[in-house]
């Protein structure tokens, strides 16, 4: 996995956030795939809380991905194409896209000389991979300029993508080949289209540029927490009201378009609060299994896809237990699945060195 060491210090709070995100994703996918429909009660506060928290895992992954790769690029600013992180970033993005498509292949179809119809669907790995490529290209284009320019550009992209999300989804993408149009429309089954998801990666890039060069400064973490907590709280609790106020004040179309999408800005607030929390407790998460999990999110994701969804083999838990398990069974089995998959992925990387080169 990518090493997030900057200024001689490893940012353990980033690994801790990634660990939380992957663990939440594992249990979220397990529960969503196997819990019986009779337990999916929308007026149950526990179920609604679980549903909301599950919806945060992908935004966190996109934000963290943009954050880390922008920081890595910033270490070599001004070198143009000579920046070693440009090529590594492009390769990493392409690798994620390839792995994403490989996981969607089905062996039985291949043995029959065909490709399964769901192969072209864009899921999280393809979208994160393309997001990394876009960030690398934007960085390369603006490399000779001050980092503040790229920071404003990335934040502006986030605001535009989130504000006009309801507009973009209604555009007609049928004139593109399906493998391309699936990055923009959910009509064919894609889940993580580039709009609005690249907005979270670009926001991560903006945060990286805001933090770049300051990690070793005295009081950096305390000062960061002091602004992230109030800003995050306002975004989380008052995004809709804030956008509505700006719409009535300025009558700009962007604010009117953004109102239905205020939940996206609210998620940015939650992400800021997560950053603040893990910065606060960073001294307590500098070692141990949590960091190991955070360092190995990709192999954990791949293994969970194979076991739960039957990626490649077609033989996953959802094939036999889809929406069929009781609440008690899921409550017991979910932690076993989460920690079992995490342990198996980390153990496999230690056992077979060739896997480290793959991931």
JOZIGI-V936124 format. One line per field, one symbol per residue. ss: DSSP state (h for helix, s for strand, l for the rest). A space follows every 50 residues. Layout:
# JOZIGI-V936124
ss=???
This chain:
# JOZIGI-V936124
ss=llllssllsslhhhhhhhhhhhhhhhhhhhhhhhslhhhlllllhhhhhh hhhhlhhhhhhhhhhhhhhhhhhhlllllhhhlhhhhhhhhhhhhhhhhh hhhhlshhhhhllllllllllllhhhhhhhhhhhhhhhhhhlllllhhhh hhhhhhhhhhhhhlhhhhlllllllllhhhhllllllllllllhhhhhhh hhhhhhhhhhhllllllllhhhhhhhhhhhhhhhhhhhhhhhhhhhhhhh llhhhhhhhhhhhhhhhhhhhhhhhhhhhhlhhhllllhhhhhhhlhhhh hhhhhhhhhllsllllhhhhhlllslhhhhhhhhhhhhhhhhhhhhhhhh hlhhhhhhl
